[in-house]
Amino acid sequence: MDGVLLVEGPNVVVASVLVLAVGRALTNKFPILSRNNIPLAVTGGLLCSVLVALLYGVFGVEIEFDMQLRDLLLLTFFSTIGLSAKFSALLAGGRTLVILLAFAIVLLVLQNTAGVLVALALGVKPGYGLFGGSISFAGGHGTAIAWGSVAESVGLEGAANLGIACATFGLVAGGLLGGPVGGYLVKKYGLKAAADHTLAYEVAEEGADHTQRNEPELPLEGAFSTLLLLGLCVGVGHNVNDWLSGVGMSLPPFLTAMFVGIVLTNLTDLLRLEFHPESINRAGELSLHLFLAMSLMSVQLWQIASAIGPLLLVLILQMLLITCIAVFLVFRFIGRDYDASVIASGFLGLGLGATPVAMANMQALTSHFGPSPKAFIVVPLVGAFFMDISNAVVIKTFVALPLILEGLHLPVD
C-alpha cells in the first residue's frame, strides 16, 4: 500500500474548505480556541497535517498537495489589502511603520544571535544556527530553501531540511501565539478600537445585513465589481512585477498586487466612483483562510520528527524572544493603544511565520475586538517588503563573521 497520493486542483480546494469547516467546528466546540483568537485555518490545518503524518507512519502512504492555487489566493488577499488602503491611512501610519521596522531589524539580529548560541551549545557548526534564526523564522520557507542550497554546497549538510523544519515550526507557532498575546494586551489594558473606525465598521455591517435594507448582503453587482478590481490588481501587478524584474528591482509578486490595489482604491475616491467594500472584505477573508489552510494542511511532519529535540529548543527560545520584543517594545513604543496590540499580534506572525500568518492573527483579533486599519496597512508593508530586504542584509552580515566563515567558503557578496 506504500506510495504517493497526489491531491490536485479542485480537490485541494475541497480539502482546504473541509479543513476550515473542521477548524470552525473545533473552535465552537472548545471555547478556549475562540477566547485565544486562534485562526480557524491554524486549528483545522494543524489537525489535518497530524492526520496526514499518521497515515504516512501507519500505512506508508504519502499525501502531496498541488499548491498552484495557493499562490493565486495570496495575490488575491494582498490585492484586497491594497483596495482597503487610503492614502490618509498610509500617511497616518508613517511613524508607526518606521518604529515597527526598527524593532523588526532588532529581532532579526537577535534571532540569528540566539540561533548561533544554540548551535555552539549543541556542538555543531555555528552556520547551522542561522537556519535556526532569521533565515527560517523571519524568512520563511522560501528563504530557507534558497540559503539551504548555498550552505549545503559548502559543507553544511542538511541545512535546507533544517531550515524547512524551523520554518514549518515557526509557521505553526506564529499562528498559535499571536492571537493569545494580542488578546492578553487588549484585556489587560482595557483597550478598544477607535470610535470612528468602530462606527464605520458597524454601519457597514448594518448596511450589509438584509434585515436593514432590501438587497442581499453581497449584491451581484458588488461581486462583479470586486472581481474586476481583483483581476486588475493581479494582472497589472504581474506585469509591473515583470517590468521591475527586468530593470533589476525584484519584488515579491503580492507586493506589486497590493500597490496596484492602493492606486485603484484612491483613484476611485478621486473620480467619485463607488465599489462595494463588503465584497472586497469577504474576498480577502476567504482567500486568506484558504491560503493558510492549504499551507498548514500540506506540512509533512514526519520529515522533521527525527530532530524534534533541538528544534523544540530553538523554537521555544525564539518564541520567548519575539514575545518579549512584541510586548515590551513594539506594543509600548507604538503607543500602548488598541492599534499597538493588533500590530504586536501581527509582529509575532511576521517574526515566526510569514506575512499571511500575521494577517490571520490580526484578523482573528479584530473580528472580536473591532477594526484596526492602521495595523492592516503597516504590518504587510513591513513584512512583505522592508523586512525581506533587512533580513537579506542581516544574514549576509552574519555570514561574513569569522565565527561563521571558519572552515567554510560561503559567498558574502
C-alpha positions as semicolon CSV with decimal commas, in nm:
position;residue;x (nm);y (nm);z (nm)
1;M;0,000;0,000;0,000
2;D;0,305;0,224;0,008
3;G;0,304;0,510;-0,240
4;V;0,234;0,877;-0,307
5;L;-0,118;1,013;-0,337
6;L;-0,129;1,347;-0,521
7;V;-0,422;1,577;-0,445
8;E;-0,467;1,819;-0,734
9;G;-0,659;2,128;-0,840
10;P;-1,024;2,135;-0,728
11;N;-0,965;1,857;-0,478
12;V;-0,716;2,082;-0,296
13;V;-0,986;2,349;-0,270
14;V;-1,235;2,093;-0,137
15;A;-0,981;1,969;0,117
16;S;-0,897;2,321;0,235
17;V;-1,267;2,407;0,275
18;L;-1,314;2,091;0,483
19;V;-1,011;2,192;0,691
20;L;-1,171;2,531;0,760
21;A;-1,503;2,363;0,846
22;V;-1,327;2,136;1,095
23;G;-1,142;2,437;1,237
24;R;-1,469;2,622;1,289
25;A;-1,633;2,317;1,446
26;L;-1,342;2,276;1,689
27;T;-1,348;2,648;1,773
28;N;-1,720;2,628;1,850
29;K;-1,671;2,308;2,049
30;F;-1,376;2,431;2,255
31;P;-1,424;2,796;2,366
32;I;-1,059;2,822;2,467
33;L;-0,968;2,842;2,097
34;S;-1,205;3,133;2,041
35;R;-1,100;3,312;2,360
36;N;-0,737;3,298;2,250
37;N;-0,813;3,416;1,895
38;I;-0,663;3,110;1,722
39;P;-0,732;3,135;1,345
40;L;-0,963;2,865;1,208
41;A;-0,709;2,768;0,944
42;V;-0,443;2,705;1,208
43;T;-0,669;2,476;1,411
44;G;-0,800;2,275;1,116
45;G;-0,475;2,279;0,918
46;L;-0,266;2,155;1,208
47;L;-0,509;1,869;1,273
48;C;-0,502;1,775;0,904
49;S;-0,121;1,768;0,897
50;V;-0,121;1,538;1,202
51;L;-0,367;1,300;1,032
52;V;-0,158;1,302;0,713
53;A;0,152;1,220;0,918
54;L;-0,031;0,931;1,090
55;L;-0,141;0,798;0,751
56;Y;0,220;0,805;0,635
57;G;0,352;0,647;0,954
58;V;0,095;0,367;0,975
59;F;0,026;0,281;0,611
60;G;0,327;0,430;0,432
61;V;0,102;0,647;0,213
62;E;0,239;0,997;0,147
63;I;-0,016;1,262;0,055
64;E;0,109;1,554;-0,153
65;F;-0,100;1,861;-0,232
66;D;-0,076;2,062;-0,554
67;M;-0,021;2,417;-0,431
68;Q;-0,059;2,617;-0,755
69;L;-0,389;2,770;-0,647
70;R;-0,232;2,882;-0,321
71;D;-0,016;3,141;-0,497
72;L;-0,322;3,297;-0,665
73;L;-0,500;3,314;-0,330
74;L;-0,205;3,501;-0,182
75;L;-0,215;3,756;-0,465
76;T;-0,589;3,793;-0,420
77;F;-0,561;3,851;-0,048
78;F;-0,298;4,123;-0,077
79;S;-0,499;4,284;-0,355
80;T;-0,787;4,323;-0,108
81;I;-0,547;4,478;0,144
82;G;-0,443;4,733;-0,117
83;L;-0,805;4,804;-0,214
84;S;-0,883;4,881;0,150
85;A;-0,595;5,129;0,188
86;K;-0,649;5,502;0,168
87;F;-0,360;5,745;0,136
88;S;-0,477;5,915;0,455
89;A;-0,431;5,587;0,642
90;L;-0,089;5,534;0,485
91;L;0,026;5,879;0,593
92;A;-0,109;5,823;0,942
93;G;0,094;5,505;0,969
94;G;0,427;5,660;0,870
95;R;0,577;5,693;1,219
96;T;0,442;5,353;1,320
97;L;0,597;5,191;1,013
98;V;0,942;5,329;1,099
99;I;0,916;5,211;1,461
100;L;0,797;4,863;1,359
101;L;1,075;4,829;1,103
102;A;1,336;4,928;1,363
103;F;1,218;4,657;1,601
104;A;1,198;4,409;1,313
105;I;1,568;4,467;1,246
106;V;1,643;4,421;1,617
107;L;1,451;4,094;1,605
108;L;1,646;3,970;1,300
109;V;1,979;4,032;1,473
110;L;1,868;3,869;1,798
111;Q;1,717;3,570;1,616
112;N;2,048;3,493;1,448
113;T;2,242;3,553;1,769
114;A;2,016;3,310;1,956
115;G;2,043;3,053;1,678
116;V;2,423;3,066;1,671
117;L;2,442;3,036;2,050
118;V;2,221;2,725;2,041
119;A;2,439;2,574;1,768
120;L;2,752;2,636;1,976
121;A;2,584;2,485;2,282
122;L;2,494;2,173;2,084
123;G;2,847;2,143;1,947
124;V;2,761;2,189;1,579
125;K;2,892;2,437;1,324
126;P;2,770;2,792;1,400
127;G;2,645;2,824;1,044
128;Y;2,357;2,592;1,130
129;G;2,248;2,848;1,386
130;L;2,147;3,090;1,112
131;F;1,892;2,831;0,996
132;G;1,753;2,834;1,348
133;G;1,743;3,213;1,324
134;S;1,614;3,472;1,078
135;I;1,676;3,260;0,767
136;S;1,391;3,026;0,860
137;F;1,174;3,209;1,112
138;A;1,151;3,561;0,972
139;G;1,247;3,449;0,621
140;G;1,011;3,155;0,589
141;H;1,031;2,855;0,360
142;G;1,150;3,044;0,052
143;T;1,450;3,199;0,224
144;A;1,532;2,871;0,399
145;I;1,537;2,679;0,070
146;A;1,741;2,945;-0,110
147;W;2,009;2,971;0,160
148;G;1,997;2,597;0,226
149;S;2,124;2,514;-0,122
150;V;2,410;2,760;-0,077
151;A;2,502;2,626;0,267
152;E;2,495;2,262;0,158
153;S;2,731;2,337;-0,129
154;V;2,999;2,445;0,121
155;G;2,965;2,166;0,373
156;L;2,660;2,231;0,590
157;E;2,487;1,903;0,513
158;G;2,112;1,900;0,572
159;A;2,093;2,278;0,609
160;A;1,796;2,304;0,372
161;N;1,596;2,040;0,561
162;L;1,680;2,208;0,892
163;G;1,564;2,541;0,753
164;I;1,239;2,395;0,622
165;A;1,175;2,226;0,958
166;C;1,231;2,550;1,151
167;A;1,016;2,746;0,907
168;T;0,737;2,489;0,946
169;F;0,753;2,502;1,325
170;G;0,758;2,880;1,311
171;L;0,454;2,891;1,081
172;V;0,250;2,692;1,331
173;A;0,388;2,876;1,636
174;G;0,321;3,217;1,483
175;G;-0,042;3,126;1,430
176;L;-0,083;2,985;1,780
177;L;0,098;3,264;1,966
178;G;-0,014;3,587;1,800
179;G;-0,383;3,577;1,891
180;P;-0,340;3,496;2,262
181;V;-0,071;3,763;2,310
182;G;-0,277;4,028;2,131
183;G;-0,588;3,934;2,326
184;Y;-0,394;3,948;2,651
185;L;-0,280;4,304;2,578
186;V;-0,630;4,416;2,484
187;K;-0,785;4,274;2,801
188;K;-0,507;4,372;3,041
189;Y;-0,512;4,739;2,941
190;G;-0,885;4,762;2,862
191;L;-0,819;4,870;2,503
192;K;-1,086;4,947;2,244
193;A;-1,086;5,024;1,874
194;A;-1,102;5,392;1,777
195;A;-1,460;5,521;1,788
196;D;-1,464;5,639;1,425
197;H;-1,334;5,303;1,298
198;T;-1,584;5,110;1,510
199;L;-1,872;5,330;1,392
200;A;-1,774;5,285;1,027
201;Y;-1,747;4,911;1,080
202;E;-2,088;4,889;1,249
203;V;-2,253;5,097;0,978
204;A;-2,104;4,875;0,710
205;E;-2,221;4,561;0,891
206;E;-2,571;4,702;0,937
207;G;-2,587;4,812;0,577
208;A;-2,477;4,469;0,466
209;D;-2,750;4,297;0,673
210;H;-3,052;4,212;0,461
211;T;-3,275;4,295;0,759
212;Q;-3,160;4,657;0,738
213;R;-3,211;4,710;0,364
214;N;-3,393;4,544;0,080
215;E;-3,099;4,384;-0,101
216;P;-2,867;4,087;-0,043
217;E;-2,566;4,117;0,184
218;L;-2,335;4,082;-0,117
219;P;-2,530;4,210;-0,421
220;L;-2,442;4,068;-0,763
221;E;-2,311;4,399;-0,896
222;G;-2,084;4,422;-0,594
223;A;-1,941;4,079;-0,671
224;F;-1,879;4,174;-1,035
225;S;-1,704;4,500;-0,949
226;T;-1,494;4,319;-0,688
227;L;-1,390;4,053;-0,940
228;L;-1,295;4,327;-1,187
229;L;-1,085;4,513;-0,931
230;L;-0,914;4,196;-0,808
231;G;-0,844;4,090;-1,166
232;L;-0,685;4,428;-1,237
233;C;-0,472;4,407;-0,922
234;V;-0,344;4,059;-1,001
235;G;-0,297;4,115;-1,376
236;V;-0,148;4,464;-1,370
237;G;0,055;4,373;-1,063
238;H;0,202;4,075;-1,251
239;N;0,302;4,293;-1,545
240;V;0,450;4,559;-1,319
241;N;0,645;4,290;-1,134
242;D;0,785;4,154;-1,461
243;W;0,892;4,503;-1,566
244;L;1,060;4,573;-1,232
245;S;1,244;4,240;-1,250
246;G;1,368;4,335;-1,596
247;V;1,524;4,655;-1,463
248;G;1,684;4,479;-1,166
249;M;1,423;4,563;-0,899
250;S;1,284;4,226;-0,794
251;L;0,986;4,242;-0,557
252;P;0,751;3,977;-0,420
253;P;0,455;3,944;-0,663
254;F;0,197;4,000;-0,388
255;L;0,356;4,335;-0,303
256;T;0,303;4,478;-0,652
257;A;-0,055;4,346;-0,650
258;M;-0,112;4,532;-0,322
259;F;0,039;4,854;-0,460
260;V;-0,191;4,837;-0,764
261;G;-0,483;4,797;-0,525
262;I;-0,375;5,106;-0,331
263;V;-0,364;5,309;-0,652
264;L;-0,704;5,182;-0,769
265;T;-0,888;5,247;-0,443
266;N;-0,758;5,603;-0,422
267;L;-0,841;5,665;-0,789
268;T;-1,200;5,560;-0,727
269;D;-1,217;5,819;-0,448
270;L;-1,069;6,086;-0,674
271;L;-1,310;6,006;-0,959
272;R;-1,603;5,965;-0,718
273;L;-1,663;5,607;-0,825
274;E;-1,817;5,357;-0,587
275;F;-1,743;4,994;-0,519
276;H;-1,860;4,752;-0,251
277;P;-1,617;4,727;0,041
278;E;-1,822;4,440;0,191
279;S;-1,749;4,224;-0,112
280;I;-1,379;4,310;-0,101
281;N;-1,359;4,233;0,272
282;R;-1,527;3,896;0,225
283;A;-1,299;3,810;-0,067
284;G;-0,996;3,895;0,144
285;E;-1,112;3,683;0,437
286;L;-1,191;3,386;0,214
287;S;-0,863;3,396;0,022
288;L;-0,657;3,434;0,340
289;H;-0,826;3,145;0,519
290;L;-0,793;2,917;0,216
291;F;-0,427;3,012;0,168
292;L;-0,337;2,943;0,529
293;A;-0,538;2,619;0,534
294;M;-0,354;2,494;0,225
295;S;-0,017;2,589;0,375
296;L;-0,073;2,413;0,706
297;M;-0,251;2,102;0,584
298;S;0,040;2,028;0,348
299;V;0,305;2,032;0,626
300;Q;0,492;1,699;0,627
301;L;0,557;1,649;0,997
302;W;0,745;1,320;0,958
303;Q;1,030;1,497;0,783
304;I;1,114;1,691;1,098
305;A;1,040;1,426;1,362
306;S;1,400;1,297;1,381
307;A;1,534;1,629;1,509
308;I;1,242;1,718;1,733
309;G;1,454;1,786;2,045
310;P;1,689;2,054;1,909
311;L;1,407;2,200;1,702
312;L;1,186;2,246;2,006
313;L;1,476;2,407;2,195
314;V;1,529;2,658;1,916
315;L;1,156;2,719;1,875
316;I;1,094;2,784;2,245
317;L;1,387;3,025;2,260
318;Q;1,266;3,213;1,952
319;M;0,910;3,227;2,085
320;L;1,027;3,377;2,415
321;L;1,248;3,625;2,231
322;I;0,983;3,756;1,993
323;T;0,714;3,767;2,263
324;C;0,935;3,990;2,479
325;I;1,005;4,222;2,185
326;A;0,637;4,237;2,085
327;V;0,505;4,305;2,436
328;F;0,778;4,523;2,589
329;L;0,900;4,711;2,281
330;V;0,656;4,704;1,988
331;F;0,340;4,749;2,196
332;R;0,495;5,009;2,424
333;F;0,666;5,233;2,170
334;I;0,389;5,223;1,910
335;G;0,153;5,373;2,164
336;R;0,011;5,117;2,409
337;D;-0,328;5,156;2,239
338;Y;-0,559;4,915;2,056
339;D;-0,373;4,952;1,724
340;A;-0,048;4,872;1,904
341;S;-0,193;4,548;2,044
342;V;-0,310;4,436;1,699
343;I;0,028;4,526;1,546
344;A;0,206;4,331;1,823
345;S;-0,008;4,030;1,736
346;G;0,087;4,067;1,369
347;F;0,453;4,115;1,460
348;L;0,455;3,769;1,619
349;G;0,328;3,625;1,293
350;L;0,591;3,812;1,092
351;G;0,882;3,702;1,304
352;L;0,786;3,338;1,344
353;G;0,594;3,251;1,032
354;A;0,514;3,476;0,740
355;T;0,309;3,781;0,644
356;P;-0,013;3,580;0,584
357;V;0,018;3,438;0,938
358;A;0,049;3,793;1,071
359;M;-0,263;3,894;0,880
360;A;-0,457;3,592;1,008
361;N;-0,358;3,678;1,366
362;M;-0,477;4,035;1,326
363;Q;-0,797;3,930;1,151
364;A;-0,883;3,688;1,432
365;L;-0,819;3,965;1,687
366;T;-1,013;4,240;1,509
367;S;-1,311;4,009;1,449
368;H;-1,353;4,001;1,829
369;F;-1,248;4,349;1,939
370;G;-1,303;4,579;1,642
371;P;-1,117;4,709;1,333
372;S;-0,763;4,845;1,315
373;P;-0,699;4,994;0,968
374;K;-0,351;5,115;1,065
375;A;-0,237;4,764;1,155
376;F;-0,358;4,621;0,824
377;I;-0,153;4,877;0,633
378;V;0,166;4,892;0,837
379;V;0,222;4,522;0,908
380;P;0,205;4,393;0,547
381;L;0,427;4,677;0,426
382;V;0,694;4,590;0,681
383;G;0,655;4,216;0,639
384;A;0,625;4,194;0,263
385;F;0,890;4,443;0,163
386;F;1,113;4,612;0,420
387;M;1,166;4,305;0,638
388;D;1,280;4,088;0,346
389;I;1,537;4,347;0,242
390;S;1,656;4,395;0,601
391;N;1,677;4,019;0,653
392;A;1,898;3,977;0,346
393;V;2,139;4,240;0,481
394;V;2,142;4,090;0,832
395;I;2,201;3,736;0,701
396;K;2,491;3,842;0,482
397;T;2,640;4,036;0,773
398;F;2,632;3,728;0,995
399;V;2,765;3,505;0,717
400;A;3,068;3,734;0,688
401;L;3,160;3,694;1,056
402;P;3,479;3,491;1,115
403;L;3,291;3,262;1,354
404;I;3,053;3,158;1,077
405;L;3,311;3,151;0,798
406;E;3,552;2,928;0,987
407;G;3,603;2,612;0,784
408;L;3,356;2,724;0,518
409;H;3,365;2,926;0,199
410;L;3,024;3,085;0,192
411;P;2,974;3,368;-0,060
412;V;2,940;3,705;0,108
413;D;2,895;3,930;-0,196
